[in-house]
Structures are given as structure tokens and as C-alpha cells.
Amino acid sequence: MKTKDKKQIKEKSLEELKASLKDARKTLFSLKLEKAQNKLKNTRSIFLKRKEIAMILTEIRWRELYAKNA
């Protein structure tokens, strides 16, 4: 993931992050389905999508903890 994508994740609101998470999970499911059907050309995209989901979850968790302590 590029640096500008990381910055975009940090700039989003909590609601936008949750919507992005839902969309990323749907995309990951479809990528896995395509891989199972041998239609997926770039299998690295699954790894990248999982990494994006992890970054979104990390940002959501960080904000929850920060709001709790503030």
C-alpha cells in the first residue's frame, strides 16, 4: 500500500472507515472466489487487500482507544 493510501485512511472519519472496511471485506471475498475458480490472474491482490483491511482495523481500534482515554 502506498503512503498516500495510508494518509487517506488516517484522514477518514470513523463512519467512512467502517464503510471502507465493509467494502474491502466484500472485495476480498470476491477475490477469494475468483481464485477458487482459477479466474484470478494476480493472486498478490488477495495479500494486498488483507493488508488494507488490517490497516483499517488498526486505525479504528486506535481511535476507539484514544477516545476512551481522552
C-alpha positions as CSV (number, residue, x, y, z in Angstrom):
1,M,0.0,0.0,0.0
2,K,1.3,3.4,-0.9
3,T,2.0,6.2,1.5
4,K,-0.8,8.3,0.1
5,D,-3.3,5.5,0.7
6,K,-2.2,5.3,4.3
7,K,-2.7,9.0,4.7
8,Q,-6.2,8.7,3.2
9,I,-7.1,6.1,5.8
10,K,-6.0,8.3,8.6
11,E,-8.0,11.3,7.3
12,K,-11.3,9.4,7.1
13,S,-13.9,9.6,9.7
14,L,-14.9,6.6,11.8
15,E,-18.1,6.0,9.8
16,E,-16.1,6.2,6.5
17,L,-13.6,3.7,7.9
18,K,-16.3,1.3,8.8
19,A,-17.8,1.6,5.3
20,S,-14.4,1.1,3.7
21,L,-13.9,-2.0,5.9
22,K,-17.2,-3.5,4.8
23,D,-16.4,-2.8,1.1
24,A,-12.9,-4.2,1.4
25,R,-14.2,-7.4,3.0
26,K,-16.7,-7.9,0.1
27,T,-13.9,-7.4,-2.3
28,L,-11.7,-9.9,-0.5
29,F,-14.5,-12.4,-0.7
30,S,-14.9,-12.0,-4.4
31,L,-11.1,-12.2,-4.9
32,K,-11.0,-15.5,-3.0
33,L,-14.0,-16.8,-5.0
34,E,-12.2,-15.9,-8.3
35,K,-9.1,-17.6,-7.1
36,A,-11.0,-20.8,-6.3
37,Q,-12.5,-20.7,-9.8
38,N,-9.0,-20.2,-11.3
39,K,-10.1,-16.8,-12.8
40,L,-7.8,-14.6,-10.8
41,K,-4.7,-13.6,-12.6
42,N,-3.0,-11.6,-9.9
43,T,-3.0,-13.6,-6.7
44,R,-1.0,-10.9,-4.9
45,S,-4.2,-8.8,-4.8
46,I,-5.5,-11.0,-2.0
47,F,-2.5,-10.3,0.1
48,L,-2.8,-6.5,-0.6
49,K,-6.5,-6.5,0.3
50,R,-5.9,-8.3,3.6
51,K,-3.2,-5.8,4.4
52,E,-5.6,-2.9,3.7
53,I,-8.2,-4.5,5.9
54,A,-5.7,-4.8,8.7
55,M,-4.7,-1.2,8.4
56,I,-8.3,-0.1,8.6
57,L,-9.0,-2.2,11.6
58,T,-5.8,-0.9,13.3
59,E,-6.9,2.7,12.7
60,I,-10.4,2.0,14.0
61,R,-9.0,0.4,17.2
62,W,-6.6,3.2,17.7
63,R,-9.4,5.7,17.6
64,E,-11.5,3.7,20.0
65,L,-8.7,3.6,22.5
66,Y,-7.8,7.2,22.1
67,A,-11.4,8.3,22.6
68,K,-11.6,6.1,25.7
69,N,-8.6,7.7,27.3
70,A,-9.3,11.3,26.3
